[in-house]
Amino acid sequence: MGPFSTFAISMSTICILAGGVTSFPVGFCSVGGAAIGLGWPLEVLFALAVALTMGQVASAFPTAGGAYHWSYTLGGKGWGWTTACFSLAGLVTALAAVNVGLCRFVVSGITGQRPEEFHPMVQHAALILITLSQAFINHRGIRLTSKLSDFNGFLIVVVALVLTIVMVVFGVALKTGFDPTRLFLLENFSGLPEGNDQVWPRHENEYWVFALGLLLPAYTLTGFDVSAQTSEETIHAARAVPRGIVRAVIVSGLAGWIVLSAVVLAAPDMREAAEKGDLCFIWIIDQVTPRWLLGPLYVGLVVAQYLCGLAVVTSASRMAYAFARDGGTPMSRYLRRVSPTRHSPSVAIWTVAGMTVLFAVPISYSTNAAICAIFLYLSYVLPTALGLLAHGRTWTRMGPWHIGRWYRPLAGLCVLGCAGLIVIGLQPPNDIAIWIVGGSAVVLAGLWFGYKRQRFPGPPAEILAQLRRV
């Protein structure tokens, strides 16, 4: 994979047209347009801090294990094993959220109904078919996946540009007029829509509601570590991987803010949109977009979301493969098998697909998104925190790409931001995540101290030799 492919696969995994669209109600139904105008840039700065510190570590240790190998090297095998578990769980729940969100988007776009009102068995069947098809494409090898990720990088730009122009021309210019205060005025839309379909329960403190809305960009701006997962398939990985990570966050963050701001500015009525709840994004698009353009726009959004899921399968399967190769998973000898004809980690790919279905069917979209954000940012920030402790002590040789003296203050900021994200992600209606995240932590602690601590061999000798050379 070349530099553009490395950047494109991160862009495709982040995909502002997946998380930004399907999670739009999470932000909009908190404090209205301020969740986009103010909340989105705030979260972008946090994600950029994580990306910069991650990039420095990735440049120093360019292996397919990504965050797992970084934590192992900087903190020991216990932290490496824990990071790998968080990363794999985060990627699986990310794929579950992307594919469930895609199904919900298609149902709402075609029928105008809330997904909960549509046949659940049909949605589950569609979800399974989508996930299996993404696994099949990945099974065919990195070349096809890379080409589709490159295509999705262009598609995201084109569809985002078209969507923005449509909102500005047919919404702002011809209907609502330009009202920038929408992007900065906090309007407490918690408790809407009234009844059992509330996006957020009613809260009187609008600043707390603003904090809850940060879950929209927090979930959307994940997956930028996928460049690290393909390090061993990337040319000049020590430079290309960190650049791909940082550029993907900057471009996705800026593009997402512009696109979603245009949607907010084009909304015919802010409160009426919030009263649509989970349908608020689709309602705004339907009200603004000309009929002749609505179909092609929806097709572009659906394809981009599907290819986002495809990129997540790539990342998750590489993580599972690297972890299994090192003996960290159950049935490692099977999961680390590589197809002799396609040269892809075929067993890991299909295992990831199966795990995704198990998460996606019984757990709601918003809860999967919250769990995904928590697990992934934990896996991103753990090696950064370990690097903060090791920096200048046991970690003295940096890679060719680094941020110098900025690493330590940014690493501290990342730790604090991750703690805040955990608190936000566990709030109702996603409070079941408390049991999933907390239960996972307890199970992992039991597995490590009761079994894996004495049996986990860690990365193979050749990987350790590579890491020591760095």
C-alpha positions as CSV (number, residue, x, y, z in Angstrom):
1,M,0.0,0.0,0.0
2,G,1.3,3.5,-0.9
3,P,1.0,6.7,1.0
4,F,-2.4,7.6,-0.5
5,S,-3.9,4.2,0.1
6,T,-2.7,4.4,3.7
7,F,-4.4,7.8,4.1
8,A,-7.5,6.7,2.2
9,I,-8.1,3.6,4.3
10,S,-8.1,5.7,7.4
11,M,-10.4,8.2,5.8
12,S,-12.7,5.4,4.7
13,T,-12.8,3.9,8.2
14,I,-13.5,7.3,9.8
15,C,-16.1,8.1,7.1
16,I,-17.9,11.2,8.1
17,L,-20.8,10.0,5.9
18,A,-21.3,7.0,8.2
19,G,-20.9,8.1,11.8
20,G,-21.6,11.8,11.0
21,V,-24.9,10.9,9.3
22,T,-26.2,8.0,11.4
23,S,-25.2,9.6,14.7
24,F,-26.3,13.1,13.7
25,P,-29.4,12.9,16.0
26,V,-27.1,12.2,19.0
27,G,-25.6,15.7,18.6
28,F,-28.5,17.6,17.1
29,C,-31.0,16.4,19.7
30,S,-28.7,17.5,22.5
31,V,-28.2,21.2,22.1
32,G,-29.1,21.7,18.5
33,G,-26.6,23.3,16.1
34,A,-24.1,24.1,18.8
35,A,-23.3,20.4,19.0
36,I,-21.9,20.8,15.5
37,G,-20.7,24.4,15.6
38,L,-18.9,24.2,18.9
39,G,-18.9,20.5,20.0
40,W,-17.5,19.1,16.8
41,P,-14.4,21.3,16.7
42,L,-13.7,20.6,20.3
43,E,-13.8,16.9,19.8
44,V,-11.6,17.3,16.6
45,L,-8.9,18.9,18.7
46,F,-9.0,16.0,21.1
47,A,-8.9,13.4,18.3
48,L,-6.0,15.4,16.7
49,A,-4.1,15.3,20.0
50,V,-4.6,11.5,20.1
51,A,-3.6,11.2,16.4
52,L,-0.4,13.2,16.9
53,T,0.7,11.2,19.9
54,M,-0.3,8.0,18.2
55,G,1.6,9.0,15.1
56,Q,4.8,9.4,17.1
57,V,4.5,5.9,18.6
58,A,3.5,4.4,15.2
59,S,6.6,5.9,13.5
60,A,8.8,4.3,16.2
61,F,7.1,0.9,16.1
62,P,5.6,0.2,12.6
63,T,4.1,-3.2,13.0
64,A,0.7,-4.7,12.1
65,G,-0.2,-5.1,15.7
66,G,-0.5,-1.3,16.1
67,A,-1.6,-0.2,19.5
68,Y,-1.2,-3.7,20.9
69,H,2.5,-3.9,20.0
70,W,3.1,-0.4,21.2
71,S,1.7,-1.1,24.6
72,Y,3.6,-4.3,24.8
73,T,6.9,-2.5,24.0
74,L,6.3,0.5,26.3
75,G,4.6,-1.1,29.2
76,G,5.0,-4.9,29.2
77,K,3.0,-7.9,28.0
78,G,0.1,-7.3,30.4
79,W,-0.6,-3.9,29.0
80,G,-0.1,-5.1,25.5
81,W,-2.6,-7.9,26.0
82,T,-5.2,-5.5,27.5
83,T,-4.8,-3.0,24.7
84,A,-5.3,-5.7,22.1
85,C,-8.5,-6.8,23.8
86,F,-9.9,-3.3,23.9
87,S,-8.8,-2.6,20.3
88,L,-10.4,-5.8,19.0
89,A,-13.6,-5.2,21.0
90,G,-13.8,-1.6,19.8
91,L,-13.3,-2.6,16.2
92,V,-16.0,-5.3,16.3
93,T,-18.5,-2.9,18.0
94,A,-17.5,-0.2,15.4
95,L,-18.4,-2.6,12.6
96,A,-21.6,-3.5,14.3
97,A,-22.5,0.2,14.7
98,V,-21.6,1.0,11.1
99,N,-23.7,-1.8,9.6
100,V,-26.6,-1.3,12.0
101,G,-26.5,2.4,11.2
102,L,-26.5,1.6,7.4
103,C,-29.5,-0.7,7.8
104,R,-31.4,2.0,9.8
105,F,-30.5,4.7,7.3
106,V,-31.8,2.6,4.3
107,V,-35.0,1.8,6.1
108,S,-35.7,5.3,7.1
109,G,-34.7,6.8,3.8
110,I,-36.9,4.4,1.8
111,T,-39.9,4.1,4.1
112,G,-39.8,7.3,6.1
113,Q,-40.4,5.1,9.2
114,R,-38.4,4.8,12.3
115,P,-36.3,1.6,12.1
116,E,-38.0,0.3,15.2
117,E,-41.3,0.3,13.4
118,F,-40.0,-1.8,10.5
119,H,-39.8,-5.6,10.3
120,P,-36.9,-6.5,12.7
121,M,-36.2,-9.9,11.0
122,V,-35.7,-8.2,7.6
123,Q,-33.3,-5.8,9.1
124,H,-31.4,-8.6,10.8
125,A,-31.2,-10.6,7.6
126,A,-29.9,-7.5,5.7
127,L,-27.3,-6.8,8.5
128,I,-26.0,-10.4,8.2
129,L,-25.8,-10.2,4.4
130,I,-24.0,-6.9,4.5
131,T,-21.4,-8.1,7.1
132,L,-20.8,-11.4,5.2
133,S,-20.3,-9.6,1.9
134,Q,-17.7,-7.2,3.5
135,A,-15.9,-10.3,4.9
136,F,-16.0,-11.9,1.4
137,I,-14.4,-8.9,-0.3
138,N,-11.7,-8.8,2.4
139,H,-11.1,-12.5,2.0
140,R,-10.2,-11.9,-1.6
141,G,-7.1,-10.0,-0.6
142,I,-5.7,-6.5,0.2
143,R,-5.4,-5.4,-3.4
144,L,-9.2,-5.3,-4.0
145,T,-9.8,-3.9,-0.5
146,S,-7.2,-1.2,-1.1
147,K,-8.7,-0.2,-4.4
148,L,-12.2,0.0,-2.9
149,S,-10.8,2.1,0.0
150,D,-9.1,4.4,-2.5
151,F,-12.4,4.8,-4.3
152,N,-14.2,5.5,-1.1
153,G,-11.7,8.2,-0.2
154,F,-12.7,10.0,-3.5
155,L,-16.4,9.1,-3.0
156,I,-16.5,10.6,0.5
157,V,-15.1,13.9,-0.9
158,V,-17.5,14.0,-3.8
159,V,-20.7,13.1,-1.8
160,A,-19.8,15.4,1.0
161,L,-19.2,18.2,-1.5
162,V,-22.5,17.6,-3.3
163,L,-24.4,17.4,0.0
164,T,-22.9,20.6,1.2
165,I,-23.7,22.5,-2.0
166,V,-27.3,21.2,-2.0
167,M,-27.8,22.3,1.6
168,V,-26.3,25.7,0.9
169,V,-28.1,26.4,-2.4
170,F,-31.5,24.8,-1.9
171,G,-31.6,25.2,1.9
172,V,-29.8,28.3,3.1
173,A,-30.0,30.5,-0.1
174,L,-33.5,29.6,-1.2
175,K,-35.3,28.9,2.1
176,T,-33.8,29.6,5.5
177,G,-31.3,32.4,4.9
178,F,-27.9,32.5,6.5
179,D,-28.2,32.4,10.3
180,P,-24.8,31.5,11.8
181,T,-26.2,31.8,15.4
182,R,-27.7,28.4,14.9
183,L,-24.2,26.9,15.2
184,F,-23.4,28.6,18.5
185,L,-26.7,28.9,20.3
186,L,-27.3,26.2,22.9
187,E,-30.9,25.0,22.6
188,N,-31.9,22.2,25.0
189,F,-33.5,19.6,22.9
190,S,-33.1,16.7,25.4
191,G,-36.3,14.9,26.0
192,L,-37.3,15.1,22.3
193,P,-39.2,13.6,20.7
194,E,-41.8,13.2,23.5
195,G,-42.7,9.7,24.3
196,N,-40.6,6.5,24.2
197,D,-38.4,7.6,21.2
198,Q,-36.3,10.2,23.0
199,V,-32.7,10.5,21.7
200,W,-31.6,11.8,25.2
201,P,-33.6,11.8,28.4
202,R,-34.7,15.3,29.6
203,H,-31.9,17.2,31.4
204,E,-32.2,20.8,32.6
205,N,-28.5,21.6,32.6
206,E,-27.7,22.5,29.0
207,Y,-24.0,22.4,29.5
208,W,-24.3,18.7,30.6
209,V,-26.5,18.1,27.5
210,F,-23.8,19.8,25.4
211,A,-21.3,17.3,26.8
212,L,-23.5,14.4,25.9
213,G,-23.7,15.6,22.4
214,L,-19.9,15.2,22.1
215,L,-20.6,11.5,21.6
216,L,-21.5,12.3,17.9
217,P,-17.9,13.4,16.9
218,A,-16.3,11.1,19.4
219,Y,-17.8,8.1,17.6
220,T,-17.4,9.5,14.1
221,L,-13.7,10.3,14.6
222,T,-12.5,6.8,15.3
223,G,-10.8,4.2,13.2
224,F,-7.8,6.4,12.2
225,D,-5.5,3.8,13.6
226,V,-6.3,1.5,10.7
227,S,-3.2,2.8,8.9
228,A,-1.1,1.3,11.7
229,Q,-2.9,-2.1,11.3
230,T,-1.7,-2.3,7.7
231,S,1.9,-1.1,8.5
232,E,3.5,-4.4,7.3
233,E,1.7,-3.9,4.0
234,T,2.7,-0.2,3.6
235,I,5.6,1.2,1.8
236,H,7.9,3.4,4.0
237,A,5.5,2.7,6.9
238,A,7.5,4.7,9.5
239,R,6.7,7.9,7.7
240,A,3.5,7.0,5.7
241,V,1.5,5.6,8.6
242,P,1.7,8.6,11.0
243,R,1.1,11.0,8.2
244,G,-1.9,9.0,7.1
245,I,-3.3,9.0,10.7
246,V,-2.9,12.7,11.2
247,R,-4.1,13.8,7.7
248,A,-7.2,11.5,8.0
249,V,-8.2,13.2,11.3
250,I,-7.6,16.8,10.0
251,V,-9.4,16.2,6.7
252,S,-12.3,14.2,8.2
253,G,-12.7,16.7,11.0
254,L,-12.8,19.8,8.8
255,A,-14.9,18.2,6.2
256,G,-17.4,16.8,8.7
257,W,-17.7,20.2,10.4
258,I,-18.5,21.9,7.1
259,V,-21.0,19.3,5.9
260,L,-22.9,19.0,9.1
261,S,-22.9,22.7,9.7
262,A,-24.5,23.1,6.2
263,V,-27.2,20.6,7.2
264,V,-27.9,22.6,10.4
265,L,-28.1,25.9,8.6
266,A,-30.4,24.4,6.0
267,A,-32.9,23.0,8.5
268,P,-36.3,24.6,7.8
269,D,-37.1,24.6,11.6
270,M,-34.7,23.6,14.3
271,R,-37.2,22.5,16.9
272,E,-39.4,20.6,14.3
273,A,-36.2,18.8,13.2
274,A,-35.4,17.8,16.8
275,E,-38.9,16.5,17.3
276,K,-38.2,14.0,14.5
277,G,-35.7,12.4,16.8
278,D,-33.7,9.7,15.0
279,L,-35.1,10.8,11.7
280,C,-34.0,14.5,12.0
281,F,-31.1,14.2,9.4
282,I,-33.3,12.4,6.9
283,W,-36.1,14.9,7.5
284,I,-33.8,17.9,6.8
285,I,-32.5,16.3,3.6
286,D,-36.0,15.4,2.4
287,Q,-37.2,18.9,3.0
288,V,-34.3,20.6,1.2
289,T,-33.1,18.4,-1.6
290,P,-34.9,18.5,-5.0
291,R,-36.6,15.2,-5.8
292,W,-34.5,14.5,-8.9
293,L,-31.3,14.7,-6.8
294,L,-32.5,12.9,-3.7
295,G,-32.1,9.3,-5.0
296,P,-28.5,9.7,-6.3
297,L,-27.5,11.5,-3.0
298,Y,-28.9,8.6,-0.9
299,V,-27.1,6.1,-3.1
300,G,-23.8,7.9,-2.6
301,L,-24.3,8.0,1.2
302,V,-25.3,4.3,1.3
303,V,-22.2,3.2,-0.7
304,A,-19.9,5.3,1.4
305,Q,-21.3,3.8,4.6
306,Y,-20.9,0.2,3.2
307,L,-17.3,0.8,2.2
308,C,-16.6,2.3,5.6
309,G,-17.7,-1.1,7.1
310,L,-15.5,-2.8,4.6
311,A,-12.5,-0.8,5.8
312,V,-13.4,-1.6,9.4
313,V,-13.3,-5.4,8.6
314,T,-9.8,-4.9,7.2
315,S,-8.6,-3.2,10.4
316,A,-10.4,-5.6,12.8
317,S,-9.1,-8.7,11.0
318,R,-5.5,-7.5,10.9
319,M,-5.8,-6.8,14.6
320,A,-7.2,-10.2,15.3
321,Y,-4.5,-11.8,13.1
322,A,-1.7,-10.0,14.8
323,F,-3.0,-10.9,18.3
324,A,-3.6,-14.5,17.3
325,R,-0.2,-14.7,15.7
326,D,1.2,-13.9,19.2
327,G,-0.9,-16.4,21.0
328,G,-3.2,-13.8,22.6
329,T,-6.6,-15.1,21.6
330,P,-8.5,-18.4,22.1
331,M,-7.9,-20.8,19.2
332,S,-4.9,-18.7,18.1
333,R,-3.5,-21.4,15.8
334,Y,-6.6,-21.2,13.7
335,L,-7.1,-17.4,13.7
336,R,-3.5,-16.7,12.6
337,R,-3.9,-18.8,9.4
338,V,-3.3,-16.9,6.1
339,S,-5.0,-17.9,2.9
340,P,-2.3,-19.5,0.6
341,T,-3.9,-18.1,-2.5
342,R,-5.3,-14.7,-1.4
343,H,-2.6,-14.0,1.2
344,S,-5.2,-12.6,3.6
345,P,-6.0,-13.6,7.2
346,S,-9.1,-15.5,6.1
347,V,-10.0,-17.1,9.4
348,A,-9.6,-13.8,11.3
349,I,-11.8,-12.1,8.7
350,W,-14.7,-14.5,9.0
351,T,-14.4,-14.6,12.8
352,V,-14.6,-10.8,13.0
353,A,-17.7,-11.0,10.8
354,G,-19.3,-13.6,13.1
355,M,-18.5,-11.6,16.3
356,T,-20.0,-8.5,14.7
357,V,-23.3,-10.1,14.0
358,L,-23.5,-11.3,17.7
359,F,-23.0,-7.7,18.9
360,A,-25.2,-6.0,16.2
361,V,-28.4,-8.1,16.5
362,P,-29.2,-7.8,20.3
363,I,-27.6,-4.4,21.1
364,S,-29.0,-1.0,19.9
365,Y,-27.1,1.2,17.5
366,S,-26.5,4.1,19.9
367,T,-25.1,1.7,22.6
368,N,-22.8,0.0,20.1
369,A,-21.6,3.4,19.0
370,A,-20.9,4.4,22.6
371,I,-19.2,1.2,23.5
372,C,-17.1,1.4,20.3
373,A,-15.9,5.0,21.2
374,I,-15.0,3.9,24.7
375,F,-13.1,0.8,23.8
376,L,-11.3,2.4,20.8
377,Y,-10.2,5.5,22.6
378,L,-9.0,3.3,25.5
379,S,-6.9,1.3,23.1
380,Y,-5.6,4.6,21.5
381,V,-4.7,6.3,24.7
382,L,-3.2,3.4,26.7
383,P,0.0,3.2,24.6
384,T,0.1,7.0,24.6
385,A,-0.1,7.0,28.4
386,L,2.6,4.3,28.6
387,G,4.7,6.3,26.2
388,L,4.3,9.3,28.5
389,L,5.8,7.2,31.4
390,A,8.5,5.7,29.2
391,H,9.4,8.8,27.3
392,G,13.1,9.7,27.9
393,R,13.5,6.7,30.1
394,T,13.1,3.3,28.5
395,W,11.9,4.9,25.2
396,T,14.7,7.1,23.9
397,R,14.8,6.4,20.2
398,M,12.1,8.0,18.2
399,G,11.0,7.2,14.6
400,P,11.6,9.6,11.7
401,W,8.2,11.2,12.3
402,H,7.7,12.8,15.8
403,I,6.2,15.9,17.5
404,G,9.2,16.6,19.8
405,R,8.5,18.3,23.1
406,W,4.7,18.4,22.4
407,Y,4.4,14.7,23.1
408,R,4.2,14.9,26.9
409,P,1.6,17.7,27.3
410,L,-0.6,16.2,24.5
411,A,-0.3,12.7,26.0
412,G,-1.6,14.1,29.4
413,L,-4.5,15.8,27.6
414,C,-5.4,12.6,25.8
415,V,-5.6,10.7,29.2
416,L,-8.0,13.3,30.6
417,G,-10.1,13.5,27.5
418,C,-10.5,9.7,27.4
419,A,-11.7,9.7,31.0
420,G,-14.3,12.3,30.1
421,L,-15.4,10.3,27.1
422,I,-16.0,7.2,29.3
423,V,-18.3,9.1,31.6
424,I,-20.3,10.5,28.6
425,G,-20.6,7.1,26.9
426,L,-22.1,5.4,29.9
427,Q,-25.0,7.8,30.3
428,P,-28.7,6.8,29.6
429,P,-30.0,5.7,27.2
430,N,-26.7,3.8,26.8
431,D,-26.4,2.9,30.4
432,I,-26.4,-0.8,29.5
433,A,-22.8,0.0,28.4
434,I,-21.9,0.3,32.1
435,W,-22.4,-3.5,32.4
436,I,-20.8,-4.3,29.1
437,V,-17.7,-2.1,29.6
438,G,-17.4,-2.8,33.3
439,G,-18.1,-6.5,32.8
440,S,-15.5,-6.7,30.1
441,A,-12.9,-5.1,32.4
442,V,-13.7,-7.6,35.2
443,V,-13.5,-10.6,32.8
444,L,-10.2,-9.3,31.2
445,A,-8.7,-8.9,34.7
446,G,-9.8,-12.4,35.6
447,L,-8.5,-13.9,32.4
448,W,-5.2,-12.2,32.7
449,F,-4.4,-12.9,36.3
450,G,-6.0,-16.3,36.3
451,Y,-4.8,-17.8,33.0
452,K,-3.1,-15.6,30.4
453,R,-0.4,-14.1,32.6
454,Q,1.6,-17.3,32.6
455,R,0.6,-18.5,29.1
456,F,0.7,-15.4,26.9
457,P,4.1,-15.5,25.0
458,G,3.7,-12.1,23.4
459,P,5.0,-11.1,19.9
460,P,7.2,-13.6,18.1
461,A,11.0,-13.2,18.1
462,E,11.2,-11.5,14.7
463,I,8.7,-8.8,15.8
464,L,10.5,-8.3,19.1
465,A,13.8,-8.0,17.2
466,Q,12.3,-5.4,14.9
467,L,10.9,-3.4,17.9
468,R,14.3,-3.6,19.7
469,R,16.1,-2.3,16.6
470,V,13.9,0.7,16.7
